[in-house]
Amino acid sequence: MNKEILTLVDNIQHGKLAPTIASSARIVWLSGLGIYSLTKMGREQALETLTREARSVQSTVLTLVENKVTEVARRAFALQDQVEQAIIGRAVESLSLLTTPTAANDDDLVRWFGT
């Protein structure tokens, strides 16, 4: 399991997640207050720049996430095909061992058991 996931699970189990969430919320709140104060001081241009940069970052992140999801889906389908081929191969191999008895097999069995 991924180390970050294990850390997150550990934090949830030991009640350490709430302070992390509170800290993140505080940072977002303070950032919002900073932007609000910039616009109140007549710095609408700063707000427009921040908004433009945020949209640019959002677009870049969205593209990266879409590419990663596509790559993971491709790998998953390839792995699924490999597993299916392995299962089919083993099933064919197992079924090839099952043969219909013939008269020669009956004669061999009679000789083997001596009846």
C-alpha positions as CSV (number, residue, x, y, z in Angstrom):
1,M,0.0,0.0,0.0
2,N,1.2,3.5,-0.7
3,K,3.0,5.3,2.1
4,E,0.8,8.4,1.9
5,I,-2.3,6.2,2.2
6,L,-1.0,4.4,5.2
7,T,-0.1,7.8,6.8
8,L,-3.6,9.1,6.1
9,V,-5.2,6.0,7.5
10,D,-3.0,6.2,10.6
11,N,-3.9,9.9,11.0
12,I,-7.6,9.1,10.7
13,Q,-7.4,6.3,13.3
14,H,-5.4,8.5,15.8
15,G,-7.5,11.6,15.4
16,K,-4.7,13.6,13.8
17,L,-6.6,14.4,10.6
18,A,-8.8,17.1,12.1
19,P,-5.8,19.5,12.9
20,T,-4.5,19.0,9.3
21,I,-7.9,19.8,7.8
22,A,-8.2,22.8,10.2
23,S,-4.8,24.0,9.2
24,S,-5.6,23.7,5.5
25,A,-8.9,25.5,6.0
26,R,-7.1,28.3,7.9
27,I,-4.6,28.7,5.0
28,V,-7.5,28.9,2.5
29,W,-9.3,31.4,4.7
30,L,-6.3,33.6,5.1
31,S,-5.6,33.5,1.3
32,G,-9.1,34.6,0.7
33,L,-8.8,37.4,3.1
34,G,-5.6,38.5,1.5
35,I,-7.2,38.6,-1.9
36,Y,-10.2,40.5,-0.5
37,S,-7.9,43.1,1.1
38,L,-6.0,43.5,-2.2
39,T,-9.2,44.2,-4.1
40,K,-10.4,46.6,-1.4
41,M,-7.2,48.6,-1.6
42,G,-7.8,49.2,-5.3
43,R,-5.7,46.4,-6.6
44,E,-8.2,44.8,-8.9
45,Q,-5.4,44.1,-11.3
46,A,-3.8,41.8,-8.7
47,L,-7.1,39.9,-8.3
48,E,-7.3,39.5,-12.1
49,T,-3.7,38.3,-12.3
50,L,-4.4,35.8,-9.5
51,T,-7.6,34.6,-11.1
52,R,-5.8,34.2,-14.5
53,E,-2.9,32.3,-13.0
54,A,-5.4,30.0,-11.1
55,R,-7.2,29.2,-14.3
56,S,-3.9,28.5,-16.0
57,V,-2.8,26.2,-13.2
58,Q,-6.3,24.5,-13.1
59,S,-6.1,23.9,-16.9
60,T,-2.6,22.4,-16.6
61,V,-3.5,20.2,-13.6
62,L,-6.6,19.0,-15.3
63,T,-4.6,18.0,-18.4
64,L,-2.1,16.2,-16.3
65,V,-4.8,14.3,-14.4
66,E,-6.6,13.4,-17.6
67,N,-3.3,12.1,-19.1
68,K,-2.5,10.1,-15.9
69,V,-6.1,8.6,-15.8
70,T,-5.7,7.6,-19.5
71,E,-2.4,6.0,-18.8
72,V,-3.7,4.1,-15.8
73,A,-6.7,2.9,-17.7
74,R,-4.5,1.7,-20.6
75,R,-2.3,-0.2,-18.2
76,A,-5.3,-1.7,-16.4
77,F,-6.8,-2.9,-19.7
78,A,-3.4,-4.4,-20.8
79,L,-3.1,-6.2,-17.4
80,Q,-6.7,-7.4,-17.7
81,D,-5.9,-8.9,-21.2
82,Q,-2.8,-10.6,-19.8
83,V,-4.7,-12.1,-16.9
84,E,-7.5,-13.3,-19.3
85,Q,-4.9,-14.9,-21.6
86,A,-3.2,-16.6,-18.6
87,I,-6.6,-18.0,-17.4
88,I,-7.6,-19.2,-20.9
89,G,-4.2,-20.8,-21.3
90,R,-4.4,-22.7,-18.0
91,A,-8.0,-23.7,-18.7
92,V,-7.0,-25.1,-22.2
93,E,-4.1,-26.9,-20.6
94,S,-6.3,-28.4,-17.9
95,L,-9.0,-29.4,-20.4
96,S,-6.4,-31.0,-22.7
97,L,-5.6,-33.4,-19.9
98,L,-9.2,-34.6,-19.8
99,T,-9.6,-37.1,-22.6
100,T,-12.4,-39.3,-23.6
101,P,-11.5,-42.9,-22.7
102,T,-11.0,-45.2,-25.6
103,A,-11.0,-49.0,-26.0
104,A,-7.2,-49.0,-25.7
105,N,-7.6,-47.2,-22.3
106,D,-10.0,-49.9,-21.2
107,D,-7.6,-52.6,-22.2
108,D,-4.8,-50.8,-20.2
109,L,-7.0,-50.6,-17.2
110,V,-8.0,-54.3,-17.4
111,R,-4.4,-55.3,-17.6
112,W,-3.5,-52.9,-14.7
113,F,-6.1,-54.2,-12.3
114,G,-5.9,-57.8,-13.6
115,T,-9.6,-58.4,-14.0
